[in-house]
Amino acid sequence: MSEPYRYGIYEKALFKKPLPQLLEDAARAGFDNFELSLDETDERLGRLDWDWAERSSFRQTARDCGVQVYSTCFSGQRRFPMGTMDDEKRAYSLRLMERAIQFCVDTGIRVLQVAGYDVYYEKSSAETAKRYDEGLALSARMAERYGVLLGVEPVELYVTSVHKAMELVRAIDSPNLHVYPDAANLVTAGLDPVQEIRLGAGRMVGLHIRDATPSTCYNLPIGTGTLDFDGLFAALRELEFQHPILVELWYQDDPAGATAIRDHLRFLKKKEMSAKAFPVKGDF
């Protein structure tokens, strides 16, 4: 029998409070892992300016709460994208990447999740895609030097599938470059998440999960969308997936979100147990 999955919660799924309280809330809700946000706001991107004392304090607080800060979502790159045609902005994007990787080292974060946007607020083109690919290759070499793992998340622009993310992983050929799928994003992209997850076999370092329909993946009550949770957990078991599963929701402005978060955790654990009730090859 395989070990139970470790479940984590995305920072923005919790009602906004100072970080020490968010870590406590995550632990009280039953989560083992916490995903920090380095988004495009000055406040969260400004965490890269923390001094050593602030970084050490955050790491110790997480340890005291019994929660591992396994990953950080580096969506600040939407504002400073690696694929931009602005040379000055691109250079700054790569400097930010190295600072984010160093931040992970200092705070004990294992995985830096990188969104698959070549650009976000600019027009995408073959050249912006090429610049993103080259920037990702440079980032992977940085990650190798620091011992941090990068996980590319398929999104709604450019890298929209695990298939595309794996093309980049194979082309760049770095032991520190992996994929970090979001099952709900795959649903809204019109893809089969179960089949896509299988394409990432051996290279997935995390999984974002929530319910979705082809038209939305935003804060749906768990179990009301079209995501095939039974098939997904069966595939994860077949792949011997061992990394955290992160519940990604957006309730930072809604204290009532605490109920939805607990509902998600109960639902997911039930689906996990159902999947493990049926033997797969190697269990006999």
Sequence and secondary structure as in RCSB ss.txt:
>XXXX:A:sequence
MSEPYRYGIYEKALFKKPLPQLLEDAARAGFDNFELSLDETDERLGRLDWDWAERSSFRQTARDCGVQVYSTCFS
GQRRFPMGTMDDEKRAYSLRLMERAIQFCVDTGIRVLQVAGYDVYYEKSSAETAKRYDEGLALSARMAERYGVLL
GVEPVELYVTSVHKAMELVRAIDSPNLHVYPDAANLVTAGLDPVQEIRLGAGRMVGLHIRDATPSTCYNLPIGTG
TLDFDGLFAALRELEFQHPILVELWYQDDPAGATAIRDHLRFLKKKEMSAKAFPVKGDF
>XXXX:A:secstr
      EEEEGGGS    HHHHHHHHHHTT SEEEEE  SSHHHHGGGG  HHHHHHHHHHHHHHT EEEEEE G
GGGTS TT S HHHHHHHHHHHHHHHHHHHHHT  EEEEE  S SSS   HHHHHHHHHHHHHHHHHHHHHT EE
EEE  SSSS SHHHHHHHHHHH  TTEEE  BHHHHHHTT  HHHHHHHTTTTB  EEE   BTTB SS  TTSS
   HHHHHHHHHHTT  S EEE    TT TTHHHHHHHHHHHHHHHHHHHHTS  TT  
